[in-house]
Amino acid sequence: MHVVILGSAAGGGLPQWNCRCPICALARAEPARVRPRTQSSIAVSPDGTDWLLVNASPDIRQQLSETPALHPRAGLRHSPIRAVLLTNGDVDHVAGLLTLRESQPYALHATRGILDSINANRVFDVMAEGVVTREAVTLAAPFEPLPGLSVTLFPVPGKVPLWLEDAQLEIGAETDSTVGAMIEAGGRRLAYIPGCARVTDALRARIAGVDALLFDGTVLYDDDMIRAGVGTKTGWRMGHVPMRGEGGSVAGFQNLAIGRKIFVHINNTNPVLIEDSPERGRIEADGWSVAHDGLALSL
């Protein structure tokens, strides 16, 4: 199984277009210390020829341009992307669908709840009916978006997208609005969970033994954005479990048999983005890697 991390940042990317926080400033001034990153997305293939795009970042055009394996290869119009899968309806995971509108056939897979939010917004009608098929996926039921590639979606604690929040907002519920994906090919297993509000016993049991885990690394501590002076929301309020602190993911996944543990969907205020920071060193000492754009895995 071939995996490419197309985008490793959370919403806004790094540096964020309007941000002068210390980490965004370093990304502009010293990119060797803080690598610029685009917004969250990966591509997966069982054979290196046909690809599944998991989440469609607003930065998808740049990501595809910088990934030769995803360039057109035949005729006047072509894409090796045969299918797209969504793990939630967040803007940083669905806005790129508007770029993938150039009469290119593919299948769009998502839970009924995520698809309903897409279908209710007429701007997504640019994905022409008859060109892009929309396929509802049942939780816990394996399906094959590509021959030789099996995917099983499962609920994780989360929340509805920001643009769908209302007075009845519930954070931490396990519904079909925020899901993880267990992706399998050739006897190897990849767990992709870019958004998760809490590490539960059920989640630990589900991912034990995977060959690689790509997990929500939005914040180091729950109050990262408050500490940085750029926001008032905690990680929990945004639907993201912190790496450190009470209930953090580093401790939550400790002692599980997992081949590789990699943080993705990393917010621009997270100090682990600084290559030579003590925070990065401690995360790596605990057995985790911090994803960067273009990181490729062969499982």
C-alpha positions in Angstrom: 0.0 0.0 0.0 1.3 3.4 -1.0 0.4 6.5 1.1 1.3 10.1 0.5 0.5 12.8 3.0 -0.5 15.6 0.7 -1.3 18.1 3.4 -0.4 17.9 7.1 -1.7 21.2 8.6 -5.0 22.0 10.1 -7.4 24.7 8.8 -5.6 27.7 7.5 -2.3 25.9 6.7 1.1 27.0 7.7 1.8 29.9 7.5 -1.8 31.0 7.8 -2.4 33.8 5.3 -3.3 36.4 8.0 -1.3 35.1 11.0 1.9 36.5 12.5 2.1 34.2 15.5 5.7 33.1 16.2 5.4 29.8 14.4 3.8 31.3 11.2 6.5 34.0 11.3 9.2 31.3 11.5 7.7 29.4 8.6 8.1 32.5 6.5 11.5 33.5 7.7 13.2 30.1 8.4 11.4 27.3 6.5 14.3 25.0 7.4 13.1 25.2 11.0 9.4 25.3 10.3 8.3 23.7 7.1 5.3 25.3 5.4 2.4 23.0 5.2 -0.9 22.8 3.3 -4.3 21.7 4.7 -5.2 18.1 5.7 -5.4 15.4 3.0 -3.8 12.1 2.0 -3.7 9.9 -1.1 -3.6 6.1 -0.9 -3.1 3.4 -3.6 -2.9 -0.4 -3.6 -0.6 -0.4 -6.7 0.8 3.1 -7.3 -1.4 3.5 -10.3 -4.9 4.2 -9.2 -5.4 6.5 -6.1 -8.0 7.2 -3.4 -8.0 10.8 -2.2 -9.0 11.0 1.5 -10.4 14.5 2.1 -10.3 17.3 -0.4 -8.3 20.2 1.0 -8.8 23.8 -0.1 -5.1 23.4 -1.2 -5.8 20.4 -3.4 -4.6 22.0 -6.7 -1.2 22.8 -5.2 -1.0 19.3 -3.6 -1.7 17.6 -6.8 0.7 19.7 -8.7 3.5 18.8 -6.2 2.8 15.1 -6.4 3.9 13.6 -9.7 2.1 10.3 -9.0 -1.2 12.2 -9.2 -0.4 14.0 -12.5 -2.4 13.2 -15.7 -0.9 10.4 -17.7 -3.0 9.7 -20.7 -5.0 11.5 -23.4 -6.0 15.2 -23.1 -7.8 14.9 -19.8 -6.9 12.2 -17.2 -6.5 11.8 -13.4 -5.2 8.7 -11.5 -7.6 9.7 -8.7 -10.5 7.3 -9.1 -12.3 8.0 -5.8 -12.5 10.5 -3.0 -13.4 9.8 0.6 -14.5 12.3 3.3 -14.0 11.8 7.0 -16.0 14.8 8.0 -17.7 17.9 6.5 -15.1 20.5 7.8 -14.2 23.2 5.3 -10.6 22.1 5.3 -11.7 18.7 4.1 -14.5 19.5 1.6 -13.7 22.8 -0.1 -11.3 21.2 -2.5 -14.2 19.3 -4.1 -14.9 22.6 -5.9 -11.5 22.4 -7.6 -12.2 18.8 -8.7 -15.1 19.9 -10.9 -13.5 19.8 -14.4 -15.7 17.0 -15.8 -13.4 14.4 -14.3 -15.2 11.1 -13.4 -14.7 9.8 -9.9 -16.8 8.4 -7.0 -17.3 10.4 -3.9 -17.7 8.3 -0.8 -18.9 9.5 2.6 -21.3 8.6 5.4 -24.9 9.5 4.9 -24.6 12.4 7.4 -21.6 13.9 5.6 -23.1 13.4 2.2 -26.4 15.1 3.3 -24.5 18.2 4.4 -22.7 18.3 0.9 -26.0 17.6 -0.9 -27.8 20.4 1.0 -25.3 23.0 -0.3 -25.9 23.8 -3.9 -22.4 25.1 -4.6 -21.3 21.5 -4.7 -23.6 20.9 -7.7 -20.6 21.9 -9.7 -19.7 18.2 -9.3 -21.9 17.3 -12.2 -24.4 14.5 -11.8 -23.5 11.7 -14.1 -19.8 12.6 -13.8 -19.2 12.4 -10.0 -21.2 9.6 -8.3 -22.0 10.1 -4.7 -21.9 6.9 -2.7 -23.2 6.7 0.9 -21.0 4.5 3.1 -22.4 2.5 6.1 -20.3 2.6 9.3 -18.5 -0.6 10.1 -19.2 -2.1 6.6 -16.0 -2.6 4.5 -16.1 -1.4 0.9 -13.7 -1.2 -2.0 -13.3 2.3 -3.4 -10.5 0.8 -5.6 -9.8 -2.8 -6.6 -7.5 -4.3 -3.9 -8.2 -1.4 -1.4 -10.6 -2.0 1.4 -11.9 0.8 3.7 -14.0 0.6 6.8 -15.3 3.7 8.4 -15.9 4.0 12.1 -17.3 6.8 14.4 -14.9 8.7 16.6 -15.7 11.3 19.2 -16.2 14.6 17.4 -18.7 17.3 16.4 -20.5 18.7 13.4 -18.5 21.1 11.1 -18.2 24.7 12.3 -20.5 25.9 9.5 -23.3 23.6 10.8 -23.0 24.4 14.5 -26.2 25.5 16.3 -27.6 25.9 19.8 -27.8 22.1 20.2 -24.1 21.5 19.5 -22.8 18.4 21.2 -19.0 17.8 21.4 -17.6 14.3 21.8 -20.6 12.4 20.4 -19.8 9.4 18.2 -21.9 9.8 15.1 -21.4 9.5 11.3 -20.4 13.2 11.2 -16.8 12.5 12.3 -15.2 9.2 11.3 -11.9 7.4 11.1 -10.9 5.2 8.2 -9.3 1.8 8.5 -7.6 1.3 5.1 -6.3 -2.1 4.1 -4.3 -3.6 1.2 -2.0 -6.5 0.8 -2.5 -7.6 4.4 -1.4 -4.2 5.7 -3.5 -1.7 7.7 -3.5 2.1 8.0 -5.7 4.0 10.4 -6.4 7.5 9.4 -8.1 9.7 12.0 -7.5 13.4 11.3 -10.2 14.7 13.7 -10.9 13.2 17.1 -12.1 14.7 20.3 -11.2 12.0 22.8 -9.2 8.7 23.0 -11.6 6.0 24.1 -11.1 2.4 25.1 -13.1 1.4 22.0 -10.7 3.5 19.8 -7.6 1.9 21.3 -9.0 -1.5 20.8 -9.9 -0.8 17.1 -6.4 0.5 16.1 -4.3 -1.9 18.1 -1.9 -3.7 15.8 -2.2 -1.4 12.8 0.9 -0.9 10.7 0.6 2.9 10.8 -1.6 5.4 12.6 -2.1 8.9 11.2 -3.8 10.8 14.1 -5.2 14.2 14.9 -2.3 16.4 16.1 -4.1 19.8 16.0 -3.0 21.0 19.4 -0.2 20.1 21.8 -2.2 21.3 24.9 -5.9 22.0 25.1 -5.3 25.8 25.4 -2.7 26.2 22.6 -4.6 28.9 20.8 -5.3 30.8 24.0 -1.6 30.6 25.0 -0.6 31.9 21.6 -3.0 34.9 21.9 -4.8 34.2 18.6 -8.1 32.6 19.7 -10.4 31.7 22.6 -11.3 28.2 21.8 -9.8 25.1 23.3 -8.9 22.0 21.4 -11.8 20.2 23.0 -14.2 23.0 21.9 -13.0 22.5 18.4 -13.4 18.7 18.6 -9.7 17.9 18.8 -7.9 15.9 21.5 -4.6 17.4 22.7 -1.3 15.5 22.4 -0.4 16.3 26.0 -2.3 16.8 29.3 -5.2 15.0 30.8 -6.7 12.6 28.3 -4.0 13.4 25.7 -3.3 11.1 22.8 0.4 10.4 23.6 -0.6 8.8 26.9 -3.8 7.4 25.4 -2.0 5.3 22.8 1.0 4.4 24.9 1.9 0.7 25.0 -0.3 -0.1 22.0 1.2 -2.3 19.4 1.3 0.2 16.5 3.9 0.2 13.7 4.3 3.9 13.1 2.5 6.8 14.9 2.3 10.0 13.0 0.6 13.2 13.9 -1.4 15.0 11.1 -3.8 17.9 10.9 -1.5 20.1 13.0 -2.5 23.7 13.8 -0.2 26.6 13.1 0.1 27.4 16.9 1.4 23.9 17.8 5.1 24.2 18.8 5.9 20.7 17.7 6.0 22.2 14.2 9.4 23.8 15.1 12.0 21.1 14.0 14.5 21.9 16.8 12.0 22.7 19.6 12.1 20.8 22.9 8.4 20.0 22.3 9.3 18.2 19.0 12.1 16.3 20.8 9.8 15.1 23.5 7.1 14.0 21.0 9.7 12.0 19.0 11.1 10.5 22.2 7.6 9.2 22.9 7.6 7.3 19.6 5.7 9.8 17.4 6.6 11.5 14.2 5.2 14.9 13.0 4.0 14.7 9.4 5.1 17.1 6.7 3.7 17.5 3.2 5.0 15.0 0.8 5.8 12.3 3.4 5.4 9.0 1.7 4.8 5.6 3.3 5.1 2.1 1.8 3.2 -0.4 3.9 
